[in-house]
Amino acid sequence: MYKENEMGRDELSALDNIVVFALDEPRYAFPLSNVERVIRAVEVIPLPKAPGIVLGVINLQGHIIPVVDICTRFGLPWLQPGIDNRFIIIRTPQRFLAVEVRSVESVKAFPDTEITSATTVIASLPHLRGVAKTPGGLILIYDIDRFLSIEENQSLDTALLEKAT
């Protein structure tokens, strides 16, 4: 989805579809191409020896999906579990993950003129891919490919293997 412009700066593709969700203000989004589905939040089963960012796992139609604490990942206040919360099931290069959010607002398409590269806005957030400017405010778009570090993925692999045995 990234492309290089003449100056070498990463930009989002000309038209990007995103899934917009709420945790708190501002609004957030994942690229639609990485979203598998949205489900009601369910009970999370603890996963011993998982990285601190992982709350546990859920069983989704026979598949064990790790649940990641997005608030901790992005330095946000803790999201209180609630019966109206949702899980967004996302596809990273290594695995499926579930992310608990307060609500899922919509799927939106943005031309590149309405999306600014993350490096030009907030360079200190390594998980940020871009920022969409809307009349209702900013939407922070997160980069799924950098959602978990190499170490977190390895630690999660180990914890999942131990749970399976």
Helices and strands as residue ranges (DSSP letters): E 2-4, E 10-12, E 15-22, E 27-31, G 32-34, E 35-40, E 54-60, E 63-68, H 70-73, E 86-91, E 96-101, E 103-111, G 112-114, E 115-117, H 118-121, E 128-134, E 137-142, G 144-146, H 150-164
